[in-house]
């Protein structure tokens, strides 16, 4: 059954065309037929989520309000572990109704009474009050205006609030000192490979996150691709803090 589910997902990833005029329609075209098997396959591909939450654990204050942007099925929250009960509220924001249906079932099954879902655009939606933490787990590469999503996350954070990001990427041709520099083939191959799924690994995520937040953690790694044992896709983990200083409106 696992292999059959994997083959269906691989078919949707590699062969089945994605249709839709809007970003939401394209997301639903991609995910509607694989939402139930999504997590089992992705947990072998989407590495670094547990490590991101481990970096955040010592930094997030008790009774924090958190938002997981592009949180899909809410599977990202499983990596928080038992300390999930220490949050006052967690909101999972996503544009895909199919994934959010799975999220609501997971929330009910786990008894997470303080976790809720919102069907909304990560580049525009704002919570009623500023929050302590915003996370993006493999969602920035699927948001066309990812820079707007980062700016929106910065606006919704309290001064001193935290952001955590884990995602695929490729390096710039000339990265900053101390950062990974990928070979030409790596930088060219992975954006092409993911493009059919509307996933866009970027050389600019890491530099832009460093520009908008005080960096606390940056890790750069590679992950195995299921059924492609010799392939390693680059991914990064970033944890940053919004400056404590007062800012002008709109920043």
N, C-alpha and C positions, 0 to 999 in steps of 0.2 A: 504493500500500500504506500509506503514511504517513497519507493522508487517511482511508482506511477504518479504520485503527487509531484515529485521533483521534475519528472519529464513534462508534465503539464505546465509547470512554472517556467522551465527552460524554453518550452515552445513559445510561451507568451513573451518571454524576454528576448528571444532571438529571432522568432519568425513572425508571430502574429502582429499585424500592423496596429499602431495606436491611432485612434481616430478621435476627432473632436475639434471644435473651433475655439474653445476656451481652455485654459489650464485645468480647470476643474473637470471638464468633460474628458480631457486626455488622461488625467489621473484615474478617473473612474473606468475608462476604457481599458487601462492597463491592469488595474487592481481588482475589478469586479469579479473576474473569473478565478482569482487566485487568493482571495482574502483569507479563506479558511486554512490554506496550507502555507500561507505567507511566512509565518514565524518559524516553523520548523526548518525551512530552507534558508531563511535569512540569518538564523543564528549561527550557521556555519560560515556565512560570507561576511556578515557585518561585525567585524572584530573591534574591540576597544571600548565597547559600551560599559562593560563592568569596570574597566580601569578608569574611565572618565568619572563614574560615580564614586569610585574609591578616592580619587583626587578631590572631589567635591565634599566628601563626607565630613572631613575635619574643618571645612570652611563655611558650611551652611549653618546658620544659626538655628536653634530650636524654634519650633512653631513657625517655620518659614512658609511663605507662599511661593509656589513654583509653577512654571508653565513649561510644558514640553511642546515645542513648535514642530508641526509636521509629525506628531507623535503616533499617528496611525492606529494600530491595534492596542496601544498601551503596553506592548511587550517591553519597551525600554524601561518601564518602571519596575519590572521584575529584578533588574540589576541593582536596585537600591537596597534590596534585602529587608531585614526586619526594621531597619531605621526608617522605613517609609511611614511608620506610625508617628514619627516625630514631626512630620510636616503638618501644618495647619490646613493647607489646601494644595492640591495639585490639579492643574487644568491641562487636559490633552487637547491641542488644537490641530485640526486637520481639515482638508478640503474633500476627502473621499468618504462618502456615506458608507460604502462597503467596509472600509477599514474601521470606521468609528462604530459600526454595529458590532464588530468583533471586540472592540475596546470596551463597549458598554457591558457586554457579556462577561468579559474578563473582570471588570470592576465589580460586578455583582457576585461572581464566583469567589473572588478573593475577599469580599466584604470590605472593600475600600470605600467607606462612606464619605471620606473627605476628598475623593477623586471624582472629577467631572469631565465631560467632553464638550467641545464647542466645534461646530462646523463653520470654519472661517478661513480667511486669507491671512497667512502669516505676515504679509507685508503691510497689512492695514489694521487688523484687529488689535484692540487694546483692552486690557482688563479694567474693571471699575477703579481699582487702586493700584499704585506701584507695587511691584513684587520683589522678592529677595533673590530669585534665581530664574533664569531662562536657559533651556537646553535645546539643542538641535542634534539629533542622532540620525545621521545619514539622510537628512532632509534638505539641507542647503543645496546639495547638488541637483535636487529635483525642483527647486524654486527658481523660475526664470529670472526674477529680479532679486537674487539672493542678497545683494548689497542693501536693498530696501528692507529685506527681512532682518538683517543685522542691525540696521539703523532703527527699525521699529522695536527690536528687542532692547536696544539701548535706551529708548525712550520709556519703555515700560518698567525698567529697573529702578529701584531706589538708588540714591547715591551710595556707592560702596557695594551695590548688588553684584551678583556673580553671573557669568555666562559660561556654559560648558558646551563644547562642540566636538563631535567626532564624525569624520566623513572621509570619503575618497578625495584625492587631489593629485595633481602633478606639480612639480616644482617650476619656478621661473627658470629661464635660461641662466640668469645670473642671480641666484638667491642671496639673501642677506648672509653675512658671516655667521657660521655656526649652524646653518640650516642645510638640509639635504639638497643635493643637486642630482636630478635624475638624468639618465642617459636619454639621448634623442629618441630612441625607439620607445622607451617607456612613456615619454611625454607626448608622443604622437599616437601610440597604439591605444592606450586606455580611453582617451576621449572619444576615439572612433568606435571602440568596442561597446561603450556604454551609450553612445548617442541614440541608437535605435530604441532604447528604453526611456529616452528623455532624461537621462542622468548625465550631468555635465561636470566632470572633475575639472577644477579650475586651478591655475597657478596663482590666483589672486586672493583666494579665501584667507590664507594664513597672513599675508601682508596686511589685508584690510582689517582683520580681527586685531592685529597688533596696533593698527592705527587708531581703532575705535575704543580699545580697552587696554587697561594695564595688564600685561601678560603675567600670569602666575605659573602656568604649565604649558609646555609645548613638547609633544612627543611625535615622532615620525616613524612609521613602521610599514610593514607589508603584510598582506593577508592572503591566504590560499583561496583559490576559486574552486568551489565544489565541482568535481568531475574533470578538473583541469589541474592535475597535481603539480605540474612544473610552473604554473603561472602564479605570480605574486603581484597583487594590486596595491599601490601605495595608499595609506590612510594616515590621518593625523588626529591627535587629541589636543584640544586647546581649552584651557581654563583661564578666564580673565575677569577683571573687576572693573566696574564702572567707576570713574573718578569720584571722589568724595566732594570735590569742589563744586560750587554753584555754576550752572551753565545757562547760557542764553536760551530763550524759548525755541523749541524745535530741534535742539541738539540731542 
